[in-house]
Amino acid sequence: MTINCKGEIIDLSSPKIMGILNVTPNSFFDGGKYKTDSAFLKQAEKMIKEGADFIDIGAYSSKPSADYLSEYEEISRLIPVIDLLLREFPKLYLSIDTFRAKVAKESVVAGAAIINDIAAGFLDEQMMKVVGELRVPYIMMHMRGNPQTMQSLTSYEDLVKDIRSYFAERIAKARECKINDIILDPGFGFAKTLPQNYELMAKLELFDVFELPILVGISRKSMIYKLLESSPSEALNGTTVLNTIALQKGAKILRVHDVKEAVESREILKQLAI
């Protein structure tokens, strides 16, 4: 499996690590932690040195209690950071976590390489059309409703079957819009109960039917710390365990706060495959 980032072919036969860099004051784990240019650069440099293949930037928190943010405010947060990072690290592949077509376009024009959409086009009907025109890889996530309503929409006839049906329809729509590189994110924590999250992980390999790369984003999420009765700050060990399982089940990209530990999991599993 490969994706094309800014004219470079990225081979996903060896799983890749996507570091998270939030440009928000209210994300569930690191919101507000990075507020200055030097802080953004320092964290990006740390992740790159630890082995991040991509860095994912988000300016609009998707946690249920997050405040509304206008397109203008989202773009105003994102573009200066994109400019800053690419000026310092010109070969960096930036992914932009947004569900808005205008934000996606402005970000790619500024130099971003990937669009990461939690809504798979459902929250902005122009998103897939714009991504197709931009000719960048597109991460489409499974979610129901929106971040404010998703946790009330957790009733499924058959969890995996229903999510596969969702992806089948969204992939067809993306192909109509001439999106070449599609990455699937099952959406751990989005419109899913704690038991459903673990069922999804247990059956992750069933999404191989699409023959598309799978991204797993479980880093420090509540499915870990609520189960273990701890907190996001104490959820690194659980995150590493689940990332290792995800890799064993075929995940091609891990989206993480802690790059070093994810890279170590990947490298250890490589040795077991010899």
Backbone as CSV, one residue per row, in Angstrom:
resi,resn,N_x,N_y,N_z,CA_x,CA_y,CA_z,C_x,C_y,C_z
1,MET,0.838,-1.199,0.000,0.000,0.000,0.000,0.874,1.251,0.000
2,THR,0.482,2.228,-0.797,1.217,3.488,-0.857,0.236,4.665,-0.875
3,ILE,0.737,5.845,-0.486,0.006,7.091,-0.663,0.968,8.119,-1.249
4,ASN,0.416,9.080,-1.954,1.218,10.119,-2.593,1.101,11.411,-1.780
5,CYS,2.224,11.818,-1.177,2.256,13.063,-0.403,3.165,14.065,-1.100
6,LYS,2.556,15.076,-1.703,3.319,16.150,-2.346,4.295,15.614,-3.382
7,GLY,3.836,14.598,-4.125,4.656,14.045,-5.199,5.592,12.935,-4.774
8,GLU,5.654,12.645,-3.476,6.495,11.562,-2.963,5.613,10.355,-2.635
9,ILE,6.042,9.178,-3.047,5.291,7.961,-2.771,5.724,7.399,-1.411
10,ILE,4.768,7.311,-0.496,5.025,6.800,0.847,4.563,5.347,0.907
11,ASP,5.491,4.454,1.181,5.202,3.022,1.247,4.713,2.663,2.652
12,LEU,3.492,2.164,2.740,2.905,1.832,4.030,3.066,0.354,4.383
13,SER,3.893,-0.369,3.628,4.124,-1.767,3.986,4.781,-1.862,5.356
14,SER,5.577,-0.834,5.692,6.045,-0.665,7.067,5.180,0.409,7.701
15,PRO,4.459,0.096,8.783,3.527,1.071,9.370,4.204,2.388,9.723
16,LYS,3.433,3.455,9.621,3.933,4.805,9.874,3.333,5.360,11.167
17,ILE,4.046,6.337,11.723,3.633,6.970,12.971,3.279,8.425,12.703
18,MET,2.097,8.820,13.145,1.601,10.193,12.991,1.553,10.846,14.367
19,GLY,2.393,11.839,14.593,2.390,12.557,15.855,1.295,13.604,15.900
20,ILE,0.726,13.819,17.065,-0.368,14.782,17.260,0.182,16.082,17.820
21,LEU,-0.158,17.191,17.162,0.224,18.517,17.656,-1.020,19.393,17.634
22,ASN,-1.657,19.541,18.785,-2.903,20.304,18.851,-2.642,21.800,18.987
23,VAL,-3.377,22.573,18.184,-3.275,24.032,18.210,-4.545,24.575,18.857
24,THR,-5.029,23.867,19.872,-6.271,24.246,20.534,-6.006,24.452,22.021
25,PRO,-6.820,25.258,22.665,-6.670,25.427,24.120,-7.429,24.390,24.927
26,ASN,-8.182,23.492,24.248,-9.126,22.656,24.989,-9.161,21.197,24.561
27,SER,-8.109,20.669,23.939,-8.104,19.246,23.626,-7.995,18.438,24.915
28,PHE,-8.484,17.186,24.874,-8.642,16.427,26.122,-7.324,16.117,26.819
29,PHE,-6.204,16.014,26.070,-4.947,15.667,26.710,-3.948,16.816,26.729
30,ASP,-3.649,17.395,25.541,-2.583,18.404,25.486,-3.089,19.795,25.117
31,GLY,-4.392,20.035,25.263,-4.940,21.338,24.916,-4.306,22.466,25.703
32,GLY,-3.840,23.490,24.993,-3.237,24.650,25.628,-1.787,24.477,26.021
33,LYS,-1.239,23.300,25.754,0.139,23.034,26.166,1.139,23.788,25.295
34,TYR,0.787,23.969,24.035,1.695,24.636,23.098,1.062,25.957,22.662
35,LYS,1.660,27.071,23.107,1.058,28.385,22.880,1.966,29.340,22.122
36,THR,3.243,29.029,22.024,4.187,29.940,21.378,4.876,29.246,20.211
37,ASP,5.477,30.053,19.327,6.208,29.485,18.192,7.292,28.528,18.674
38,SER,8.008,28.914,19.689,9.100,28.065,20.181,8.564,26.747,20.731
39,ALA,7.385,26.771,21.359,6.800,25.547,21.902,6.371,24.606,20.775
40,PHE,5.749,25.175,19.734,5.361,24.352,18.588,6.586,23.727,17.929
41,LEU,7.615,24.535,17.707,8.827,24.041,17.048,9.521,22.981,17.895
42,LYS,9.583,23.208,19.181,10.252,22.259,20.067,9.538,20.906,20.057
43,GLN,8.212,20.925,20.139,7.469,19.669,20.147,7.547,18.967,18.796
44,ALA,7.456,19.725,17.708,7.576,19.130,16.377,8.949,18.504,16.192
45,GLU,9.994,19.215,16.604,11.350,18.676,16.482,11.502,17.402,17.306
46,LYS,10.926,17.382,18.485,10.983,16.192,19.337,10.340,14.998,18.642
47,MET,9.157,15.204,18.073,8.452,14.111,17.412,9.207,13.633,16.174
48,ILE,9.767,14.562,15.419,10.537,14.185,14.225,11.757,13.359,14.624
49,LYS,12.479,13.796,15.635,13.665,13.067,16.095,13.305,11.682,16.620
50,GLU,12.116,11.565,17.209,11.685,10.275,17.737,11.171,9.332,16.655
51,GLY,10.982,9.858,15.447,10.611,8.980,14.336,9.250,9.199,13.722
52,ALA,8.610,10.333,13.977,7.305,10.595,13.366,7.438,10.715,11.858
53,ASP,6.547,10.040,11.142,6.518,10.130,9.678,5.620,11.268,9.220
54,PHE,4.609,11.574,10.012,3.684,12.678,9.746,3.427,13.392,11.072
55,ILE,3.014,14.653,10.981,2.500,15.361,12.160,1.110,15.876,11.819
56,ASP,0.150,15.580,12.688,-1.247,15.942,12.491,-1.575,17.157,13.350
57,ILE,-2.020,18.226,12.710,-2.342,19.470,13.413,-3.850,19.675,13.433
58,GLY,-4.376,19.945,14.608,-5.799,20.248,14.731,-6.008,21.545,15.476
59,ALA,-6.934,22.358,15.004,-7.210,23.645,15.644,-8.616,23.708,16.239
60,TYR,-9.414,22.643,16.050,-10.789,22.624,16.531,-10.982,21.315,17.295
61,SER,-11.089,21.387,18.598,-11.231,20.184,19.412,-12.526,19.452,19.081
62,SER,-12.421,18.117,18.997,-13.598,17.304,18.693,-14.185,16.635,19.935
63,LYS,-13.722,17.038,21.120,-14.322,16.449,22.323,-15.746,16.988,22.489
64,PRO,-16.643,16.207,23.097,-18.063,16.595,23.155,-18.339,17.973,23.740
65,SER,-17.528,18.427,24.680,-17.807,19.700,25.347,-17.127,20.899,24.680
66,ALA,-16.492,20.673,23.546,-15.725,21.743,22.904,-16.631,22.878,22.428
67,ASP,-16.140,24.095,22.534,-16.880,25.259,22.073,-16.836,25.350,20.551
68,TYR,-17.853,26.011,19.993,-17.893,26.252,18.551,-16.734,27.156,18.137
69,LEU,-16.167,26.864,16.967,-15.084,27.675,16.413,-15.429,27.992,14.968
70,SER,-15.349,29.262,14.586,-15.673,29.639,13.213,-14.574,29.186,12.255
71,GLU,-14.919,29.128,10.975,-13.912,28.798,9.957,-12.755,29.786,10.011
72,TYR,-13.078,31.063,10.150,-12.043,32.101,10.188,-11.076,31.856,11.345
73,GLU,-11.639,31.545,12.529,-10.781,31.301,13.692,-9.932,30.045,13.508
74,GLU,-10.525,29.001,12.915,-9.786,27.760,12.694,-8.616,28.001,11.743
75,ILE,-8.878,28.705,10.654,-7.824,29.016,9.694,-6.769,29.916,10.328
76,SER,-7.207,30.868,11.126,-6.268,31.789,11.779,-5.335,31.078,12.751
77,ARG,-5.817,30.011,13.339,-4.964,29.216,14.227,-3.995,28.339,13.438
78,LEU,-4.498,27.773,12.341,-3.727,26.766,11.618,-2.613,27.325,10.739
79,ILE,-2.942,28.295,9.895,-2.004,28.715,8.847,-0.672,29.215,9.412
80,PRO,-0.657,30.036,10.461,0.644,30.459,10.995,1.504,29.286,11.473
81,VAL,0.862,28.247,12.035,1.617,27.088,12.512,2.126,26.258,11.337
82,ILE,1.313,26.109,10.299,1.771,25.410,9.092,2.988,26.125,8.511
83,ASP,2.874,27.438,8.367,3.996,28.229,7.837,5.242,28.081,8.695
84,LEU,5.056,28.162,9.989,6.163,28.063,10.935,6.876,26.720,10.810
85,LEU,6.107,25.628,10.831,6.696,24.295,10.817,7.386,23.982,9.491
86,LEU,6.761,24.379,8.387,7.357,24.069,7.088,8.555,24.957,6.772
87,ARG,8.601,26.120,7.365,9.786,26.971,7.218,10.982,26.338,7.933
88,GLU,10.729,25.739,9.081,11.795,25.117,9.867,12.085,23.686,9.408
89,PHE,11.018,22.964,8.989,11.159,21.561,8.569,10.486,21.381,7.199
90,PRO,11.133,21.851,6.137,10.490,21.877,4.818,10.087,20.517,4.260
91,LYS,10.688,19.434,4.732,10.352,18.101,4.224,9.278,17.410,5.061
92,LEU,8.745,18.116,6.048,7.745,17.545,6.940,6.410,17.349,6.212
93,TYR,5.799,16.177,6.444,4.462,15.914,5.912,3.438,16.253,6.989
94,LEU,2.663,17.301,6.749,1.654,17.747,7.703,0.275,17.231,7.318
95,SER,-0.409,16.677,8.292,-1.807,16.288,8.152,-2.646,17.317,8.894
96,ILE,-3.790,17.679,8.318,-4.651,18.691,8.943,-5.961,18.052,9.380
97,ASP,-6.220,18.134,10.663,-7.411,17.564,11.273,-8.536,18.598,11.199
98,THR,-9.390,18.456,10.187,-10.492,19.397,9.991,-11.623,18.700,9.257
99,PHE,-12.860,19.157,9.491,-14.003,18.627,8.745,-14.567,19.674,7.778
100,ARG,-13.826,20.785,7.590,-14.316,21.873,6.757,-13.507,22.005,5.476
101,ALA,-14.214,22.088,4.350,-13.567,22.140,3.045,-12.694,23.390,2.881
102,LYS,-13.182,24.536,3.331,-12.409,25.774,3.175,-11.115,25.711,3.970
103,VAL,-11.187,25.158,5.172,-9.994,25.018,6.005,-9.015,24.052,5.336
104,ALA,-9.543,22.971,4.787,-8.700,21.996,4.095,-7.966,22.653,2.926
105,LYS,-8.694,23.417,2.127,-8.086,24.055,0.963,-6.997,25.045,1.365
106,GLU,-7.302,25.912,2.324,-6.321,26.903,2.763,-5.070,26.226,3.318
107,SER,-5.263,25.117,4.013,-4.141,24.414,4.621,-3.250,23.760,3.577
108,VAL,-3.854,23.145,2.579,-3.064,22.499,1.524,-2.338,23.548,0.685
109,VAL,-2.989,24.652,0.402,-2.324,25.751,-0.313,-1.106,26.229,0.479
110,ALA,-1.210,26.199,1.807,-0.104,26.629,2.671,1.002,25.581,2.776
111,GLY,0.724,24.356,2.270,1.776,23.344,2.253,1.461,22.034,2.930
112,ALA,0.261,21.882,3.497,-0.108,20.616,4.137,-0.214,19.507,3.104
113,ALA,-0.042,18.252,3.567,0.041,17.124,2.640,-1.144,16.165,2.717
114,ILE,-1.881,16.166,3.827,-2.950,15.197,4.064,-4.120,15.901,4.751
115,ILE,-5.341,15.470,4.437,-6.520,15.966,5.155,-7.099,14.820,5.977
116,ASN,-7.334,15.101,7.255,-7.841,14.122,8.213,-9.217,14.593,8.688
117,ASP,-10.276,13.953,8.179,-11.650,14.426,8.382,-12.413,13.466,9.304
118,ILE,-12.736,13.917,10.512,-13.451,13.068,11.466,-14.857,12.728,10.991
119,ALA,-15.391,13.482,10.035,-16.779,13.309,9.613,-16.929,12.641,8.257
120,ALA,-15.820,12.307,7.599,-15.862,11.657,6.279,-16.772,12.396,5.299
121,GLY,-16.780,13.719,5.396,-17.557,14.534,4.463,-18.973,14.847,4.904
122,PHE,-19.464,14.258,5.987,-20.848,14.464,6.389,-21.114,15.833,7.001
123,LEU,-20.092,16.507,7.525,-20.313,17.815,8.143,-20.027,18.976,7.196
124,ASP,-19.554,18.666,6.002,-19.347,19.677,4.956,-19.444,18.974,3.615
125,GLU,-20.539,19.202,2.918,-20.790,18.468,1.668,-19.783,18.793,0.578
126,GLN,-19.011,19.856,0.747,-17.998,20.224,-0.241,-16.637,19.565,0.024
127,MET,-16.502,18.926,1.178,-15.184,18.429,1.573,-14.574,17.464,0.561
128,MET,-15.286,16.427,0.174,-14.695,15.434,-0.730,-14.399,16.019,-2.098
129,LYS,-15.262,16.886,-2.581,-15.019,17.539,-3.867,-13.726,18.329,-3.818
130,VAL,-13.525,19.082,-2.748,-12.327,19.901,-2.603,-11.081,19.029,-2.461
131,VAL,-11.161,17.972,-1.664,-10.013,17.082,-1.492,-9.641,16.432,-2.825
132,GLY,-10.642,16.043,-3.599,-10.376,15.477,-4.918,-9.647,16.460,-5.819
133,GLU,-10.040,17.709,-5.756,-9.381,18.746,-6.562,-7.963,19.008,-6.070
134,LEU,-7.752,18.902,-4.759,-6.433,19.157,-4.187,-5.474,17.995,-4.416
135,ARG,-6.033,16.810,-4.681,-5.229,15.611,-4.969,-4.273,15.273,-3.816
136,VAL,-4.835,15.249,-2.616,-4.062,14.866,-1.431,-4.714,13.637,-0.797
137,PRO,-3.954,12.858,-0.028,-4.553,11.732,0.695,-5.631,12.218,1.662
138,TYR,-6.637,11.358,1.837,-7.806,11.725,2.645,-8.073,10.639,3.683
139,ILE,-7.986,11.027,4.943,-8.342,10.129,6.042,-9.812,10.345,6.354
140,MET,-10.611,9.299,6.186,-12.039,9.406,6.507,-12.332,8.560,7.741
141,MET,-12.940,9.185,8.738,-13.213,8.513,9.991,-14.680,8.154,10.114
142,HIS,-14.973,7.090,10.851,-16.358,6.756,11.159,-16.818,7.536,12.378
143,MET,-17.915,8.240,12.211,-18.565,8.939,13.322,-20.035,9.067,12.986
144,ARG,-20.862,9.161,13.990,-22.277,9.484,13.795,-22.550,10.852,14.394
145,GLY,-23.420,11.614,13.753,-23.771,12.932,14.265,-22.590,13.865,14.219
146,ASN,-22.371,14.576,15.296,-21.238,15.490,15.404,-20.643,15.322,16.806
147,PRO,-19.529,15.990,17.105,-18.919,15.774,18.426,-19.842,16.065,19.605
148,GLN,-20.827,16.935,19.412,-21.740,17.257,20.510,-22.819,16.190,20.706
149,THR,-23.174,15.457,19.634,-24.276,14.483,19.706,-23.826,13.032,19.623
150,MET,-22.571,12.790,19.274,-22.124,11.434,18.918,-22.320,10.416,20.040
151,GLN,-22.148,10.826,21.301,-22.212,9.848,22.381,-23.639,9.396,22.693
152,SER,-24.624,10.003,22.048,-26.006,9.536,22.179,-26.402,8.658,21.004
153,LEU,-25.456,8.408,20.103,-25.748,7.661,18.868,-24.902,6.392,18.812
154,THR,-25.050,5.545,19.829,-24.194,4.357,19.945,-24.952,3.048,19.783
155,SER,-26.151,3.104,19.210,-26.942,1.890,19.003,-26.673,1.331,17.605
156,TYR,-26.190,0.095,17.533,-25.869,-0.554,16.259,-26.555,-1.917,16.192
157,GLU,-26.977,-2.308,14.999,-27.469,-3.678,14.816,-26.300,-4.649,14.890
158,ASP,-25.236,-4.303,14.181,-24.001,-5.089,14.173,-22.869,-4.088,13.986
159,LEU,-22.078,-3.861,15.019,-21.102,-2.775,15.025,-20.198,-2.789,13.799
160,VAL,-19.503,-3.877,13.580,-18.540,-3.931,12.475,-19.247,-3.879,11.126
161,LYS,-20.339,-4.605,10.991,-21.091,-4.593,9.738,-21.589,-3.190,9.414
162,ASP,-22.109,-2.490,10.419,-22.630,-1.143,10.198,-21.507,-0.174,9.807
163,ILE,-20.351,-0.300,10.452,-19.233,0.584,10.115,-18.697,0.257,8.720
164,ARG,-18.668,-1.015,8.371,-18.218,-1.382,7.023,-19.182,-0.838,5.962
165,SER,-20.466,-0.852,6.255,-21.440,-0.282,5.308,-21.217,1.220,5.145
166,TYR,-20.954,1.882,6.260,-20.641,3.326,6.243,-19.440,3.587,5.346
167,PHE,-18.367,2.827,5.533,-17.163,3.042,4.735,-17.402,2.717,3.263
168,ALA,-18.161,1.686,2.983,-18.430,1.334,1.590,-19.078,2.504,0.851
169,GLU,-20.056,3.138,1.517,-20.734,4.281,0.897,-19.809,5.485,0.777
170,ARG,-19.036,5.760,1.811,-18.126,6.911,1.802,-16.982,6.721,0.803
171,ILE,-16.472,5.513,0.686,-15.415,5.243,-0.299,-15.938,5.465,-1.710
172,ALA,-17.157,4.984,-1.982,-17.755,5.190,-3.304,-17.898,6.680,-3.607
173,LYS,-18.328,7.455,-2.617,-18.453,8.901,-2.789,-17.097,9.536,-3.055
174,ALA,-16.079,9.100,-2.309,-14.730,9.648,-2.498,-14.196,9.334,-3.891
175,ARG,-14.458,8.133,-4.359,-13.998,7.767,-5.706,-14.698,8.613,-6.770
176,GLU,-15.975,8.897,-6.560,-16.705,9.780,-7.484,-16.037,11.153,-7.551
177,CYS,-15.473,11.586,-6.426,-14.818,12.889,-6.339,-13.342,12.824,-6.737
178,LYS,-12.939,11.659,-7.255,-11.583,11.464,-7.775,-10.507,11.578,-6.691
179,ILE,-10.843,11.119,-5.479,-9.842,11.024,-4.420,-9.094,9.707,-4.608
180,ASN,-7.814,9.780,-4.834,-7.020,8.587,-5.145,-6.575,7.834,-3.901
181,ASP,-6.095,8.548,-2.896,-5.518,7.910,-1.715,-6.453,8.066,-0.521
182,ILE,-7.061,6.955,-0.111,-8.028,6.946,0.978,-7.469,6.127,2.133
183,ILE,-7.584,6.673,3.331,-7.164,5.991,4.558,-8.384,5.912,5.467
184,LEU,-8.632,4.742,6.034,-9.809,4.544,6.875,-9.453,4.614,8.351
185,ASP,-10.248,5.367,9.100,-10.095,5.470,10.559,-11.408,4.999,11.192
186,PRO,-11.401,3.855,11.905,-12.645,3.334,12.483,-13.277,4.242,13.535
187,GLY,-12.551,5.235,14.012,-13.149,6.219,14.906,-13.326,5.753,16.335
188,PHE,-12.267,5.245,16.931,-12.337,4.843,18.333,-12.730,6.043,19.196
189,GLY,-13.757,5.838,20.021,-14.216,6.897,20.918,-15.280,7.800,20.338
190,PHE,-15.581,7.649,19.063,-16.570,8.512,18.413,-17.839,7.702,18.155
191,ALA,-18.926,8.047,18.857,-20.208,7.344,18.738,-20.033,5.861,19.063
192,LYS,-19.242,5.574,20.092,-19.022,4.193,20.513,-18.870,4.141,22.032
193,THR,-19.470,3.132,22.627,-19.319,2.914,24.064,-17.970,2.261,24.334
194,LEU,-17.621,2.184,25.601,-16.347,1.548,25.945,-16.293,0.103,25.448
195,PRO,-17.308,-0.741,25.701,-17.254,-2.109,25.173,-17.185,-2.144,23.645
196,GLN,-17.888,-1.225,22.966,-17.853,-1.200,21.505,-16.457,-0.872,20.982
197,ASN,-15.749,0.002,21.686,-14.379,0.316,21.282,-13.497,-0.925,21.311
198,TYR,-13.662,-1.747,22.335,-12.838,-2.955,22.437,-13.292,-4.032,21.448
199,GLU,-14.571,-4.097,21.159,-15.040,-5.001,20.112,-14.433,-4.595,18.763
200,LEU,-14.403,-3.306,18.525,-13.847,-2.799,17.282,-12.366,-3.157,17.155
201,MET,-11.619,-2.988,18.237,-10.204,-3.351,18.206,-10.037,-4.854,17.989
202,ALA,-10.847,-5.651,18.649,-10.746,-7.110,18.529,-11.014,-7.587,17.104
203,LYS,-11.821,-6.824,16.355,-12.210,-7.233,15.001,-11.617,-6.328,13.923
204,LEU,-10.561,-5.620,14.262,-9.993,-4.617,13.353,-9.622,-5.192,11.996
205,GLU,-9.140,-6.427,11.978,-8.699,-7.022,10.712,-9.843,-7.211,9.713
206,LEU,-11.095,-7.139,10.181,-12.235,-7.299,9.277,-12.387,-6.122,8.314
207,PHE,-11.664,-5.027,8.580,-11.704,-3.885,7.662,-10.696,-4.028,6.525
208,ASP,-9.911,-5.095,6.551,-8.980,-5.349,5.452,-9.711,-5.612,4.146
209,VAL,-11.005,-5.901,4.223,-11.795,-6.190,3.025,-11.730,-5.049,2.014
210,PHE,-11.503,-3.828,2.488,-11.466,-2.675,1.582,-10.112,-2.514,0.879
211,GLU,-9.111,-3.243,1.358,-7.763,-3.155,0.791,-7.255,-1.712,0.781
212,LEU,-7.535,-1.014,1.867,-7.084,0.360,2.071,-6.366,0.437,3.420
213,PRO,-5.416,1.356,3.553,-4.719,1.473,4.851,-5.655,1.903,5.972
214,ILE,-5.415,1.330,7.152,-6.199,1.642,8.342,-5.362,2.502,9.284
215,LEU,-5.940,3.603,9.734,-5.328,4.439,10.755,-6.026,4.158,12.081
216,VAL,-5.238,3.995,13.143,-5.798,3.796,14.475,-5.364,4.945,15.375
217,GLY,-6.346,5.592,15.994,-6.077,6.690,16.915,-6.726,6.427,18.261
218,ILE,-5.971,5.830,19.167,-6.518,5.518,20.501,-5.684,6.188,21.599
219,SER,-4.766,7.043,21.206,-3.794,7.606,22.137,-4.430,8.294,23.340
220,ARG,-4.216,7.722,24.523,-4.640,8.281,25.812,-6.151,8.540,25.894
221,LYS,-6.945,7.810,25.112,-8.389,8.050,25.092,-9.090,7.415,26.292
222,SER,-10.359,7.792,26.453,-11.120,7.347,27.618,-11.354,5.843,27.616
223,MET,-11.308,5.188,26.452,-11.458,3.743,26.429,-10.344,3.064,27.226
224,ILE,-9.244,3.783,27.429,-8.138,3.266,28.232,-8.283,3.713,29.683
225,TYR,-8.334,5.018,29.908,-8.264,5.481,31.291,-9.558,5.256,32.072
226,LYS,-10.697,5.183,31.396,-11.929,4.854,32.128,-11.948,3.379,32.511
227,LEU,-11.473,2.534,31.611,-11.391,1.110,31.928,-10.470,0.867,33.116
228,LEU,-9.343,1.572,33.149,-8.329,1.357,34.178,-8.491,2.292,35.369
229,GLU,-9.554,3.101,35.339,-9.852,4.039,36.424,-8.643,4.927,36.734
230,SER,-8.134,5.530,35.669,-6.978,6.418,35.823,-7.285,7.758,35.157
231,SER,-6.377,8.286,34.364,-6.559,9.590,33.726,-5.767,9.601,32.421
232,PRO,-6.012,10.594,31.536,-5.232,10.658,30.306,-3.726,10.694,30.547
233,SER,-3.300,11.389,31.592,-1.859,11.494,31.865,-1.253,10.166,32.296
234,GLU,-2.105,9.230,32.737,-1.618,7.925,33.187,-1.883,6.813,32.165
235,ALA,-2.274,7.190,30.944,-2.750,6.208,29.972,-1.722,5.817,28.916
236,LEU,-0.459,6.157,29.125,0.551,5.826,28.116,0.753,4.314,27.992
237,ASN,0.835,3.614,29.106,1.061,2.172,29.026,-0.083,1.471,28.294
238,GLY,-1.315,1.828,28.644,-2.470,1.254,27.957,-2.478,1.591,26.481
239,THR,-2.076,2.819,26.161,-1.982,3.236,24.763,-0.993,2.355,24.007
240,THR,0.153,2.108,24.603,1.178,1.301,23.948,0.703,-0.128,23.725
241,VAL,0.004,-0.676,24.710,-0.548,-2.029,24.559,-1.500,-2.083,23.372
242,LEU,-2.431,-1.147,23.305,-3.417,-1.160,22.228,-2.785,-0.843,20.867
243,ASN,-1.796,0.046,20.848,-1.107,0.314,19.582,-0.414,-0.935,19.061
244,THR,0.167,-1.703,19.971,0.830,-2.944,19.570,-0.180,-3.931,18.991
245,ILE,-1.324,-4.054,19.646,-2.383,-4.938,19.141,-2.868,-4.460,17.775
246,ALA,-3.044,-3.142,17.624,-3.505,-2.590,16.347,-2.528,-2.924,15.217
247,LEU,-1.243,-2.802,15.492,-0.246,-3.153,14.480,-0.318,-4.638,14.120
248,GLN,-0.512,-5.476,15.108,-0.626,-6.912,14.856,-1.849,-7.226,14.005
249,LYS,-2.876,-6.381,14.110,-4.104,-6.595,13.359,-4.121,-5.848,12.028
250,GLY,-2.981,-5.261,11.655,-2.862,-4.703,10.321,-2.927,-3.204,10.178
251,ALA,-2.982,-2.454,11.280,-2.995,-0.989,11.170,-1.738,-0.510,10.450
252,LYS,-1.895,0.472,9.569,-0.774,0.999,8.800,-0.297,2.364,9.289
253,ILE,-1.137,3.049,10.067,-0.749,4.337,10.648,-1.259,4.384,12.090
254,LEU,-0.390,4.762,13.006,-0.787,5.013,14.389,-0.740,6.519,14.627
255,ARG,-1.853,7.088,15.093,-1.913,8.513,15.408,-1.743,8.637,16.924
256,VAL,-0.653,9.287,17.357,-0.268,9.213,18.763,0.240,10.546,19.310
257,HIS,0.111,10.695,20.628,0.758,11.810,21.322,2.217,11.480,21.626
258,ASP,2.507,10.206,21.812,3.825,9.756,22.276,4.504,8.963,21.158
259,VAL,5.315,9.630,20.373,5.904,9.025,19.177,6.925,7.949,19.530
260,LYS,7.791,8.230,20.465,8.876,7.310,20.801,8.348,5.916,21.133
261,GLU,7.337,5.841,21.965,6.800,4.555,22.388,6.127,3.821,21.227
262,ALA,5.446,4.557,20.344,4.814,3.924,19.187,5.861,3.370,18.228
263,VAL,6.920,4.118,18.014,8.013,3.647,17.149,8.629,2.380,17.740
264,GLU,8.826,2.364,19.044,9.418,1.183,19.684,8.526,-0.044,19.511
265,SER,7.216,0.126,19.631,6.289,-0.991,19.417,6.426,-1.532,18.001
266,ARG,6.471,-0.634,17.042,6.618,-1.053,15.644,7.923,-1.810,15.416
267,GLU,9.017,-1.294,15.957,10.310,-1.920,15.720,10.411,-3.291,16.374
268,ILE,9.820,-3.456,17.548,9.827,-4.764,18.203,9.028,-5.772,17.391
269,LEU,7.854,-5.351,16.894,7.036,-6.259,16.096,7.715,-6.644,14.795
270,LYS,8.502,-5.734,14.241,9.250,-6.060,13.020,10.184,-7.245,13.277
271,GLN,10.818,-7.263,14.420,11.743,-8.345,14.752,11.003,-9.686,14.893
272,LEU,9.804,-9.654,15.419,9.037,-10.873,15.570,8.575,-11.433,14.227
273,ALA,8.569,-10.582,13.202,8.120,-11.022,11.874,9.239,-11.659,11.062
274,ILE,10.470,-11.614,11.567,11.603,-12.157,10.816,11.473,-13.672,10.689
